[in-house]
Amino acid sequence: RTALLAEEIELRRHIERVAAQRRALPPGPTIDGNYRFEGERGPADFADLFGDKQTLLVYSYMFGAKRERPCPMCTSLLGAWDGEARDIQQRVALAVIAGAPIGRLLAFKQERGWRDLPLYTDLNGDYTRDFRGIAPDGSDMPSLNVFTRRDGTIRHFWSEEMSMATADPGQDPRGAPDPMPIWTLLDMTPEGRGKDWYPRLQYD
């Protein structure tokens, strides 16, 4: 346990070093796409998603227009984020964007008991295409992006790599860093996260 603790402390320090490197990234490219959304309060453009904040965190939810039900893994992630959404939005803006119509998104939000996640439909699909929310074959992809607004200029700051290209052998593709709290907790148990278990959309 003493040897493991030393590794755990070093992991924490490494995470902090990586976070410092990320914060030191230079300003990214400017954003000038004609992105159009519909949220609970009606139509919105990209600048509207920032509200009064200077930084915007956007998750592309695998709940495309052709889906009747969303991705269970994305749903598990967002369920955890819903509990933190009000805290997150004290510092930065948060938006969850999907291709499904806003009515379907809000009905599912109610089904899951989510309270604070800001959900938006990508009306013209441009944002989803430009920021890797859709694969070349048209299937949904998860995507996590961070944008900044400084002196009125919106820029892309960072995106998480969540594709098969970055997956390690024998492991599911997941973020680096992994934004799913459930895995952090399961990794602390002797059973671990397992290889044949996934979250569900419904439980008996």
N, C-alpha and C positions, 0 to 999 in steps of 0.2 A: 504493500500500500504506500510506503514511503517513496519507492521508486516511481510508482504511478503518479503520485501527487506532484513530483518534480516535473513529469511530462505534462500534466494538466496545467500547471503554472506556466510552463513554457508555451503551451498551446494558447493560453490566454494572452500572453505577451506577444505571440506571433500574430494573433488576430488584431491586436492593437497596432502592431507595426504595419500590417496590411491596410487597416483603416486609415492610418496616417498617410500612407502612399496614395490611397484613393482620394483623400481630401486635397492632396497636393497636385492632382491632375490639372493640366492647363484648361482654359475655357474651351469647350467643345464647339462644334459647328452650330451656326444659327439655324433656327427652325422657322421655315416660312411656308409650310404646307397649309392647304385650305382644309383644316381638320374641323369637322362638324359633329357635334354630339347632341344627344338628348338625355337629360337626367331627370331626377324626380321633380325638379323645379322648372323643367322646360328646356328649350334649346340652349346650347352653349358652344362657344368656340374654345380654342386651346388656351388662350389667355384667361378665360373665365375659370378654368380648372384651378388656377393658382389662388383664386380668391385674394386675400390680402397678404399672402405668403410670397417669399422670394424663391422657394424651392418646391418642386412638385415631384412626388413619387407616384408612378403609374404602373399598375399591374394589368397585363392583358390576360383576361379570364377566358379559359377554354369553354366558351358557351356561345358558339357561333349561331348564325341565323338558322342553320339547318338542324340544329340540335334541339330536341325536346327537353333534354336533361343535361346539366353541365358535367364537366370532368370532376370525378370524386376527389382526386388529389388536389386540384385547385380549390375545390370547395373546403377541404380540410384546412388548407393554408389560410383561406380567407375567413373561415370561422374563427380561427385564432386571432387574426388581425382585427376582426370586428370588436373583440374585447379590448383591444389597444387603440382603436381608431381615434377616440377622442383625445387620448394622450398624445398620439403621434401628431395630430393636427394642432397641438399647441405649438409645435416647432415647424412643421412643414405641411404642405397641402398633400392630400391623398386622393387618388382616383382609381377606380376599377372599371376597365373598359372591356366591353364584349360586343359581339355582333348580333346577339339576340335582341329582339325588340324590347323596349324599356318595360312594357307591361309584363313580359315573361320574366325579366330580371327582377322586377319588384315582387312578383308573385312568389318567386323562389326565395327572395330575401325574407319575405314574411313566413314562408314554410320553415326556413331554418331558424327563425327567431333573431335574425341579425337586426341590429338597431342603428349602427353608426357608419357602416360602410357606404361611401358615396359611389353609386353605380351609374354608369353611362353606357348608352348604345352608340357605337361608332356608325353614324348615319351613312357616310359615303364609303366607309372601309379604308380610307386613305391612311389614317393613323395605323391601323392594324397591319397594312401592307408595308408601310415604311419602317415600322419598328418591330418586325419579326414576330408578329402575332399570328402569322399564317405561314404554313409551309408551301413549297413550290407546288405540291399536289393539291393545295386548297384546304388541307386539314388544319385544325386549330393548333396553335403552339402557345405555351406559356411564355411570357416575356415580362421582364421587370426593368424599368427605365427610370432614370432620374434626370430632371430638367431644372435649369436655373433661369431666373429672370433678374437681370441686373441692368439698371438704367433703361428699362423698357425693352431690352433685347432678350429674347428667349433662346437658350442654347441647350443642346443635349450634353449632359455632364457624364453619365455613366450608364452602362447596361450590364446586366448580369448574364453570364454565359450559362444557358440552361439546355443545350442541345446534346444530341448523341455524340457530336464531335468531341465534346469535352468529358464524356463519361469514362470512368475507369472500368477495366474489364470485370465482368461479374456484378456490376452495380447498375442500378437504374440511373438514368440521367437526372441530375438534380443540380441546384444552384451551387455556385462557388463564389461566395459563401451560401450555405443553404438557409433560406429564410423560413423554413417550416419548424416551428417550435416543437411539434410532436416528435420529430426525429431526435432533437436534443435530449428530450426526456427519455425516450425509449433507449437511446444509446447509453444511458446510465444504468440500465437493468441487465441482468445476466442473459435474458432472452434477446436483447438487442432489438433492432428494427425488423429482423426477419427478411426472408426473400420471397415469400408467397402471400404476404398480407398487404392489403390496401384499405384505406378508409372507405366508408360507404356513404351513400347519399341518404340512406334511411337505416334506422336500427329498430328492432322489435322492442 
